[in-house]
Amino acid sequence: MKAARKLHIWSTRLKDLRIQNNLSQSDVAKVIHCSQVSYGMYELGKRKIPVDKMVELAKYYHVSLDYLTGLSETF
């Protein structure tokens, strides 16, 4: 159950960051070199996002991996 909770946190944070930056799923998918469908699955929490792609997103959004994964409440 705890793993599902963490999955929800990072998928929610990915979506929130994308929306706050006025980006489409396709825009973000291009940044991490995947399809829009794959990225959509990450946001929905239906597919785990690879660590290297999380690192790319953390750099892109200027946030920590701890924030993206729910280990921290601050960027």
N, C-alpha and C positions, 0 to 999 in steps of 0.2 A: 504494500500500500504506500509506503514511504517513497519508493521509486516512482510510482505513478504521480505522486504529488510533485516531486521534483520535475518530472517531465512536463507537467502542466505549467509550472513556473517558467521554465525556459521557453516553452512554446508560446506562452502568453507574452513574455518579455520580447521575444523576436517580433511578434506581431505589433506590440505597442511601439517599439523602436521604429519599425518600418512606417507605421502610420504617423508618428510624431515627426518623421523626416519627409513626409509627403512622397513616399516611394510606393511603387507597385510591387507585387510579388516578382514580376518579371525583372524589374530593376535590380532587386536584391539578388535574384538568381544569377544575373550576369556578373555581379560582384564576386560571388563565390563559385562561379563556373559550374552551374548545374541547371537543370530545366526548371521552368516555373512550376510544373507539377510536383517535382521533388521538393522544391522549397515550400510549396503549399502543404505538403505532407508533414514537413518539419513544424510548420506553424500550427497545424492541427494536432500535433503530438502523435501522429500515426506512424512516424518514422523517426528513428534516432538520428540526430545530425552528427556527422563525423567531427572529431575534435579539431582537425585542421580547418574545417569550415567555421567552427565556432571561434577559433582564433582569428580568422579573417574578418568575421563579423564584429568581434570585440574591437579590433583595430579600426575597422571602418566606422563604427559608431562611437569610438573613443570611450569605451566602457571596459570594465574588468570582466574576466571570465567568471569570477565569483558572482558578480552581479547577474550575468546572463544565466548562470546555473542555479541561482537562488540561494547561494551561500552568503550573500551580502545584500543589504537593502540599498546601498549606495553605489553609484557608478564607479 
